[in-house]
Amino acid sequence: MERRFAELLVDYCLEAQPGQNVLLEAGTAALPLVEALYSALLQRGAYPFVKLSYPGQDADFFQGAGAWLERVPPVEVAVMEAVDASLRVISAENPLDLADVDPESLARHRKAWRPLSEARLRKRWSLTLYPTAGFAQQAGMSTRAFRRFVERALFLDHPDPIAAWRELSAFQDRLIARLAEAREIRVVAPGTDIRLGVAGRTWINSDGKRNMPSGEVFTAPHEDAVEGEIRFNLPAVVSGQRVEGIYLRFEGGEVVEARARQGEAYLLRMLEADAGARRLGEFGIGTNFGIDRPTGIVLFDEKIGGTVHFALGNAYPESGGRNASAVHWDIVLDLRSGGKILVDGAVLQEDGRFVEG
C-alpha cells in the first residue's frame, strides 16, 4: 500500500518537479509511508526535507510551550518560506491526545499561529492521513480493516488510481456547471432546514490535489445570507475533542443558538474564538462514494458521497468568501437516510443520490 500511496501523493497531489524542496511532516507511526515518499521524491529530482514528531508531542507542547503558545517560532517560518511545497501526514497514534487541553488554549494558539498556516497556503500543499492503530480504533475498525478502508477512499483499489481521481474531477466539473448560476442552496433533513445565499460565489473542485482523500465541491455562502437550523447527525473529533449531537440556528448569517449532546463546552468556546467564528466560511457537498461509512475523522467524513458539510469560521478566498477567523471547523451532515439538497428550488440530490439534471 505504502508505495502506491506515495506515488499518488508525489505524482498527483504534489506533482513534484526536479529541483523542488518539499517539506514532509509526519508522526513516527507513518514511517513506512515517509520512507516511500522520501525515495519517490528523490527519484523525481526533488529534495525531501523530513520533519518527524513523536507520539504525544502535541500534548507536550501545550503543557510546556509557555510564550511559544502565542508566538510563531522564526525557524518554523523560515522553513515554510524556503520550501516549494509541503505535505502533512496526519498520523497520531492516539487521536485524542489533546482531549485534556483547555479549548481556550487551543483557540488562542490557532489564532496566534495563523500566519504560519497562511504561509503554507501560499505554496503548493497537500494533506493526508496514515492509517494508524489509533485512527482505526476511533473509526471502530481493526487496523487491517481500516487500512483497506483507506485504500478504497484513496482509490488505491483501482488499477490506475490517478485515472480514477481524474474521472472524479471530471464529474465534479459537471456538478459545478449545475451550481455555477445558483442563487440559493437549501438543505432539508430531519431537524434541518437551512438556506444559504451563494449568488456570485465560486464553486471549487476539490479533486484530491489538496486533501487526499478528497471528493467534494464547495463554496463560501454570503456571510449574512444564512438562515435556518441544522441538526448534525455525525460526530466531530477535532483537536482531541469529541463533539456529538450539534445543533446550530442561524439568523442573518450568524449562529444565534448552539448546543451539543456531548462536548458542548468546546463548541461554545470555539464560537467565541473571534468575530468570524459564528459565521459560515464554507458549504461543501461530498462526492466520494468509495468512503461508505463515517469514522469520526473529518478528512474522510466530509467527503462521503451523500453528505454535506458546513464549516464555521474562515473562508477560502478562492471561493469568494470574506469571512476571517482563526477557526475553520467542518461539521458533517449525512443525507443518505432522508435529506435533500435543493438549488433554487430544484432537487439536486435526494437521499444521498444525485438527481440527473
ROTITOR-977414 format. One record per residue (C-alpha): residue in one letter; residue number from 1; y, x, z. Coordinates in nm, 4 decimals, decimal comma, padded with zeros to 6 digits. Example, Ala and Ser with C-alpha at 12.3 -4.5 7.8 and 13.67 -1.06 7.14 Angstrom:
BEGIN
A  1  -00,4500  01,2300  00,7800 $
S  2  -00,1060  01,3670  00,7140 $
***
This chain:
BEGIN
M  1  00,0000  00,0000  00,0000 $
E  2  00,2488  00,2701  00,1008 $
R  3  00,2534  00,4470  -00,2373 $
R  4  00,3185  00,1265  -00,4354 $
F  5  00,5710  00,0134  -00,1730 $
A  6  00,7587  00,3439  -00,2044 $
E  7  00,7588  00,3288  -00,5856 $
L  8  00,9041  -00,0226  -00,5754 $
L  9  01,1798  00,0854  -00,3359 $
V  10  01,2681  00,4039  -00,5241 $
D  11  01,2475  00,2750  -00,8820 $
Y  12  01,3568  -00,0885  -00,8470 $
C  13  01,5707  -00,1154  -00,5332 $
L  14  01,7450  00,2233  -00,5330 $
E  15  01,6990  00,3196  -00,8992 $
A  16  01,7076  00,6799  -00,7736 $
Q  17  01,8532  00,9383  -01,0118 $
P  18  01,8317  01,3191  -01,0285 $
G  19  02,0866  01,4922  -00,8094 $
Q  20  02,1448  01,1985  -00,5742 $
N  21  02,1428  01,2336  -00,1955 $
V  22  01,9517  00,9427  -00,0395 $
L  23  01,9560  00,8622  00,3324 $
L  24  01,6238  00,7302  00,4679 $
E  25  01,6456  00,5639  00,8107 $
A  26  01,3242  00,4514  00,9812 $
G  27  01,1318  00,4431  01,3046 $
T  28  00,8367  00,6745  01,3595 $
A  29  00,5986  00,3794  01,3194 $
A  30  00,6889  00,3803  00,9480 $
L  31  00,5940  00,7469  00,8921 $
P  32  00,3256  00,6632  00,6305 $
L  33  00,5925  00,4926  00,4178 $
V  34  00,8539  00,7617  00,4878 $
E  35  00,6137  01,0291  00,3626 $
A  36  00,5523  00,8342  00,0416 $
L  37  00,9265  00,7760  -00,0052 $
Y  38  01,0071  01,1433  00,0515 $
S  39  00,7639  01,2521  -00,2176 $
A  40  00,8711  00,9815  -00,4623 $
L  41  01,2402  01,0693  -00,4298 $
L  42  01,1768  01,4406  -00,4782 $
Q  43  00,9673  01,3641  -00,7880 $
R  44  01,2656  01,1812  -00,9353 $
G  45  01,5018  01,4693  -00,8647 $
A  46  01,6794  01,3038  -00,5701 $
Y  47  01,7186  01,4650  -00,2266 $
P  48  01,5903  01,2563  00,0676 $
F  49  01,7743  01,3020  00,3981 $
V  50  01,5478  01,1571  00,6688 $
K  51  01,6768  01,0115  00,9944 $
L  52  01,3959  00,9015  01,2296 $
S  53  01,4223  00,7065  01,5539 $
Y  54  01,1646  00,6981  01,8331 $
P  55  01,0266  00,3796  01,9943 $
G  56  01,2801  00,2358  02,2383 $
Q  57  01,5698  00,4484  02,1114 $
D  58  01,7999  00,1498  02,0597 $
A  59  01,7352  00,0301  02,4154 $
D  60  01,8094  00,3814  02,5460 $
F  61  02,1351  00,3803  02,3532 $
F  62  02,2581  00,0582  02,5113 $
Q  63  02,1553  00,1770  02,8558 $
G  64  02,3377  00,5077  02,8398 $
A  65  02,5848  00,5002  02,5500 $
G  66  02,8972  00,4767  02,7626 $
A  67  03,2054  00,5179  02,5428 $
W  68  02,9896  00,5503  02,2291 $
L  69  02,9134  00,1790  02,2558 $
E  70  03,2556  00,1108  02,1053 $
R  71  03,3237  00,4419  01,9317 $
V  72  03,1686  00,5377  01,5994 $
P  73  03,0412  00,8990  01,6144 $
P  74  03,2074  01,1131  01,3447 $
V  75  02,8696  01,2572  01,2428 $
E  76  02,7447  00,9077  01,1521 $
V  77  03,0498  00,8518  00,9330 $
A  78  03,0154  01,1957  00,7727 $
V  79  02,6525  01,1343  00,6763 $
M  80  02,7288  00,7944  00,5269 $
E  81  03,0207  00,9324  00,3281 $
A  82  02,8110  01,2250  00,1993 $
V  83  02,5151  01,0307  00,0610 $
D  84  02,4963  00,8412  -00,2680 $
A  85  02,2579  00,5726  -00,1427 $
S  86  02,0770  00,4629  00,1711 $
L  87  01,7522  00,2887  00,2563 $
R  88  01,6931  00,1444  00,6020 $
V  89  01,3353  00,0633  00,7010 $
I  90  01,3159  -00,1800  00,9921 $
S  91  01,0114  -00,0559  01,1805 $
A  92  01,0318  -00,1372  01,5513 $
E  93  00,7108  -00,1040  01,7478 $
N  94  00,8483  -00,3722  01,9809 $
P  95  01,0936  -00,6109  01,8064 $
L  96  01,2052  -00,7401  02,1479 $
D  97  01,3179  -00,4005  02,2797 $
L  98  01,6755  -00,5278  02,3173 $
A  99  01,5837  -00,8537  02,4884 $
D  100  01,7317  -00,7331  02,8192 $
V  101  02,0593  -00,6101  02,6701 $
D  102  02,3641  -00,8203  02,7526 $
P  103  02,4574  -01,0212  02,4384 $
E  104  02,8244  -00,9420  02,5054 $
S  105  02,7482  -00,5690  02,4809 $
L  106  02,5633  -00,6271  02,1545 $
A  107  02,8613  -00,8167  02,0149 $
R  108  03,1131  -00,5528  02,1266 $
H  109  02,9048  -00,2751  01,9740 $
R  110  02,8586  -00,4590  01,6461 $
K  111  03,2307  -00,5243  01,6217 $
A  112  03,3311  -00,1656  01,7059 $
W  113  03,0798  -00,0101  01,4640 $
R  114  03,1697  -00,2417  01,1791 $
P  115  03,3499  00,0385  00,9852 $
L  116  03,0169  00,2227  00,9606 $
S  117  02,8492  -00,0885  00,8206 $
E  118  03,1306  -00,1270  00,5702 $
A  119  03,0905  00,2372  00,4638 $
R  120  02,7216  00,1720  00,3977 $
L  121  02,8005  -00,1331  00,1848 $
R  122  03,0342  00,0699  -00,0365 $
K  123  02,7357  00,2769  -00,1549 $
R  124  02,4054  00,1788  -00,3128 $
W  125  02,1950  00,0460  -00,0277 $
S  126  01,8682  -00,1319  00,0391 $
L  127  01,6900  -00,2738  00,3437 $
T  128  01,3227  -00,3368  00,4002 $
L  129  01,0651  -00,3802  00,6779 $
Y  130  00,7463  -00,1911  00,7521 $
P  131  00,4560  -00,3981  00,8924 $
T  132  00,4222  -00,2571  01,2436 $
A  133  00,1883  -00,3969  01,5053 $
G  134  00,4919  -00,5315  01,6923 $
F  135  00,6153  -00,7333  01,3957 $
A  136  00,2617  -00,8589  01,3336 $
Q  137  00,2486  -00,9838  01,6916 $
Q  138  00,5893  -01,1507  01,6528 $
A  139  00,4615  -01,3247  01,3388 $
G  140  00,1465  -01,4399  01,5199 $
M  141  -00,0891  -01,2393  01,2961 $
S  142  -00,3276  -00,9493  01,3247 $
T  143  -00,1853  -00,6219  01,1961 $
R  144  -00,4232  -00,6311  00,8976 $
A  145  -00,3283  -00,9905  00,8099 $
F  146  00,0410  -00,9099  00,8427 $
R  147  00,0060  -00,6141  00,6051 $
R  148  -00,1500  -00,8493  00,3481 $
F  149  00,1321  -01,0982  00,4098 $
V  150  00,3943  -00,8278  00,3488 $
E  151  00,2176  -00,7164  00,0308 $
R  152  00,2391  -01,0726  -00,1073 $
A  153  00,6031  -01,1035  -00,0032 $
L  154  00,6831  -00,7789  -00,1887 $
F  155  00,4766  -00,8846  -00,4945 $
L  156  00,2611  -00,5754  -00,4438 $
D  157  -00,0385  -00,8020  -00,5136 $
H  158  00,0834  -00,8341  -00,8758 $
P  159  -00,0385  -00,5902  -01,1449 $
D  160  00,3255  -00,4904  -01,2089 $
P  161  00,5462  -00,5627  -00,9041 $
I  162  00,8683  -00,4622  -01,0815 $
A  163  00,7944  -00,7027  -01,3685 $
A  164  00,7319  -00,9794  -01,1112 $
W  165  01,0697  -00,9141  -00,9473 $
R  166  01,2414  -00,9226  -01,2853 $
E  167  01,0747  -01,2572  -01,3580 $
L  168  01,2051  -01,3990  -01,0298 $
S  169  01,5502  -01,2589  -01,1104 $
A  170  01,5486  -01,4478  -01,4414 $
F  171  01,4506  -01,7718  -01,2627 $
Q  172  01,7363  -01,7225  -01,0175 $
D  173  01,9779  -01,6667  -01,3069 $
R  174  01,8795  -02,0084  -01,4412 $
L  175  01,9223  -02,1620  -01,0957 $
I  176  02,2689  -02,0106  -01,0640 $
A  177  02,3606  -02,1593  -01,4021 $
R  178  02,2915  -02,5037  -01,2489 $
L  179  02,5003  -02,4209  -00,9410 $
A  180  02,7939  -02,2458  -01,1078 $
E  181  03,0064  -02,5578  -01,1575 $
A  182  02,9136  -02,7227  -00,8272 $
R  183  03,1890  -02,8574  -00,6072 $
E  184  02,9792  -02,9731  -00,3122 $
I  185  02,6373  -02,8904  -00,1691 $
R  186  02,4783  -03,1412  00,0654 $
V  187  02,1664  -03,0701  00,2724 $
V  188  01,9800  -03,3634  00,4267 $
A  189  01,6777  -03,3331  00,6582 $
P  190  01,5659  -03,4757  00,9933 $
G  191  01,8617  -03,4226  01,2287 $
T  192  02,0625  -03,2603  00,9487 $
D  193  02,3313  -03,3911  00,7168 $
I  194  02,5874  -03,1319  00,6160 $
R  195  02,8301  -03,0937  00,3264 $
L  196  02,9649  -02,7608  00,2010 $
G  197  03,2604  -02,7148  -00,0337 $
V  198  03,1730  -02,4432  -00,2869 $
A  199  03,4085  -02,5100  -00,5822 $
G  200  03,5092  -02,1856  -00,7484 $
R  201  03,2833  -01,9690  -00,5330 $
T  202  03,0441  -01,7165  -00,6903 $
W  203  02,6666  -01,7509  -00,6555 $
I  204  02,4794  -01,4227  -00,6094 $
N  205  02,1330  -01,3453  -00,7450 $
S  206  01,9526  -01,1661  -00,4601 $
D  207  01,6525  -01,0347  -00,6511 $
G  208  01,5248  -00,7521  -00,4316 $
K  209  01,7758  -00,4825  -00,5186 $
R  210  01,9351  -00,5002  -00,1711 $
N  211  01,6838  -00,6734  00,0545 $
M  212  01,3153  -00,6160  -00,0093 $
P  213  01,1570  -00,8622  00,0017 $
S  214  01,4181  -01,0971  -00,1350 $
G  215  01,4252  -01,4149  -00,3364 $
E  216  01,7394  -01,6178  -00,2781 $
V  217  02,0649  -01,7259  -00,4335 $
F  218  02,3662  -01,7506  -00,2066 $
T  219  02,7379  -01,8068  -00,1904 $
A  220  03,0135  -01,8438  00,0676 $
P  221  03,1289  -02,2005  00,1404 $
H  222  03,5011  -02,2614  00,1666 $
E  223  03,5977  -02,1652  00,5173 $
D  224  03,7477  -02,5040  00,6088 $
A  225  03,5167  -02,7250  00,3983 $
V  226  03,2002  -02,7539  00,6074 $
E  227  03,1353  -03,0940  00,7649 $
G  228  02,8340  -03,2366  00,9448 $
E  229  02,5421  -03,1274  01,1591 $
I  230  02,2353  -02,9038  01,1312 $
R  231  01,9231  -02,9115  01,3450 $
F  232  01,7341  -02,5911  01,2701 $
N  233  01,3548  -02,6122  01,2806 $
L  234  01,2662  -02,2406  01,2670 $
P  235  01,3205  -01,9876  01,5465 $
A  236  01,5552  -01,6906  01,5073 $
V  237  01,4945  -01,3472  01,6583 $
V  238  01,7968  -01,1185  01,6412 $
S  239  01,8751  -00,8019  01,8389 $
G  240  01,5721  -00,8674  02,0551 $
Q  241  01,6859  -01,2188  02,1430 $
R  242  01,4735  -01,5242  02,0545 $
V  243  01,6675  -01,8450  01,9924 $
E  244  01,4962  -02,1765  01,9136 $
G  245  01,5987  -02,5360  01,8531 $
I  246  01,9522  -02,4531  01,7416 $
Y  247  02,1881  -02,7443  01,6807 $
L  248  02,5335  -02,6981  01,5265 $
R  249  02,8018  -02,9531  01,4411 $
F  250  03,0936  -02,8603  01,2130 $
E  251  03,4362  -03,0118  01,1700 $
G  252  03,6912  -02,8624  00,9335 $
G  253  03,4599  -02,5674  00,8729 $
E  254  03,4312  -02,4727  01,2417 $
V  255  03,1463  -02,5100  01,4895 $
V  256  03,2670  -02,7657  01,7445 $
E  257  02,9339  -02,8262  01,9183 $
A  258  02,6432  -02,5873  01,9680 $
R  259  02,3271  -02,5854  02,1735 $
A  260  01,9749  -02,4437  02,1670 $
R  261  01,6472  -02,5269  02,3344 $
Q  262  01,5908  -02,1558  02,4081 $
G  263  01,8437  -01,8731  02,4049 $
E  264  02,1495  -02,0967  02,4271 $
A  265  02,3486  -01,8365  02,6225 $
Y  266  02,3045  -01,5871  02,3389 $
L  267  02,4055  -01,8469  02,0788 $
L  268  02,7252  -01,9351  02,2660 $
R  269  02,8218  -01,5718  02,3206 $
M  270  02,7778  -01,4940  01,9506 $
L  271  03,0041  -01,7856  01,8648 $
E  272  03,2708  -01,6375  02,0920 $
A  273  03,2420  -01,2866  01,9444 $
D  274  03,5590  -01,3280  01,7359 $
A  275  03,7620  -01,5853  01,5433 $
G  276  03,5312  -01,5826  01,2408 $
A  277  03,2027  -01,6266  01,4250 $
R  278  03,2337  -02,0076  01,4360 $
R  279  03,2596  -02,0428  01,0580 $
L  280  03,0020  -02,0009  00,7846 $
G  281  03,0039  -01,6849  00,5782 $
E  282  02,7007  -01,7723  00,3662 $
F  283  02,4778  -02,0508  00,2404 $
G  284  02,1527  -01,9428  00,0738 $
I  285  01,8558  -02,1055  -00,0978 $
G  286  01,5156  -01,9345  -00,0644 $
T  287  01,3022  -01,8922  -00,3778 $
N  288  01,0182  -01,6548  -00,2811 $
F  289  00,7018  -01,8649  -00,2843 $
G  290  00,4998  -01,5504  -00,2082 $
I  291  00,6226  -01,5978  00,1501 $
D  292  00,4322  -01,9046  00,2603 $
R  293  00,4883  -01,9227  00,6362 $
P  294  00,7614  -01,8494  00,8923 $
T  295  00,7369  -01,5340  01,1005 $
G  296  01,0495  -01,5327  01,3180 $
I  297  01,1641  -01,2341  01,1104 $
V  298  01,4774  -01,3400  00,9256 $
L  299  01,4363  -01,0865  00,6427 $
F  300  01,1275  -01,2864  00,5391 $
D  301  01,2034  -01,6365  00,6649 $
E  302  01,5359  -01,6761  00,4842 $
K  303  01,3591  -01,6037  00,1521 $
I  304  01,0781  -01,8608  00,1905 $
G  305  01,0667  -02,0860  -00,1143 $
G  306  01,1660  -02,4314  00,0097 $
T  307  01,4109  -02,3211  00,2783 $
V  308  01,7860  -02,2829  00,3083 $
H  309  01,9821  -02,0647  00,5469 $
F  310  02,3306  -02,0704  00,6910 $
A  311  02,4972  -01,7510  00,8118 $
L  312  02,7525  -01,7687  01,0894 $
G  313  03,0298  -01,5125  01,0571 $
N  314  03,1132  -01,2539  00,7970 $
A  315  03,1150  -01,3436  00,4274 $
Y  316  03,0191  -01,1122  00,1425 $
P  317  03,3374  -01,0556  -00,0618 $
E  318  03,1483  -01,0664  -00,3933 $
S  319  03,0748  -01,4346  -00,3308 $
G  320  03,4446  -01,5135  -00,2950 $
G  321  03,4298  -01,5695  00,0794 $
R  322  03,7164  -01,4621  00,3006 $
N  323  03,5735  -01,5199  00,6469 $
A  324  03,5773  -01,1980  00,8506 $
S  325  03,3646  -01,1371  01,1587 $
A  326  03,1556  -00,8716  01,3293 $
V  327  02,8783  -01,1329  01,3271 $
H  328  02,6561  -01,2180  01,0301 $
W  329  02,3686  -01,4248  01,1635 $
D  330  02,1330  -01,6005  00,9207 $
I  331  01,9601  -01,9100  01,0611 $
V  332  01,6887  -02,0818  00,8572 $
L  333  01,6133  -02,4493  00,7928 $
D  334  01,2724  -02,5375  00,6433 $
L  335  01,2943  -02,8310  00,3998 $
R  336  00,9288  -02,8402  00,2921 $
S  337  00,8305  -03,1186  00,5316 $
G  338  01,1131  -03,3517  00,4362 $
G  339  01,4516  -03,2434  00,3112 $
K  340  01,6791  -03,2420  00,0103 $
I  341  01,9445  -03,0245  -00,1478 $
L  342  02,1972  -03,2237  -00,3472 $
V  343  02,4512  -03,0718  -00,5866 $
D  344  02,7469  -03,3049  -00,6457 $
G  345  02,5136  -03,5932  -00,5609 $
A  346  02,2239  -03,4901  -00,7883 $
V  347  01,8960  -03,3744  -00,6322 $
L  348  01,8325  -03,0019  -00,6875 $
Q  349  01,5361  -02,9696  -00,4530 $
E  350  01,3194  -03,2160  -00,2605 $
D  351  01,0535  -03,1325  -00,0004 $
G  352  01,0871  -02,7655  -00,0876 $
R  353  01,0293  -02,8019  -00,4630 $
F  354  01,2965  -02,7656  -00,7280 $
V  355  01,3632  -03,0676  -00,9471 $
E  356  01,3831  -02,9980  -01,3197 $
G  357  01,7394  -03,0104  -01,4397 $
***
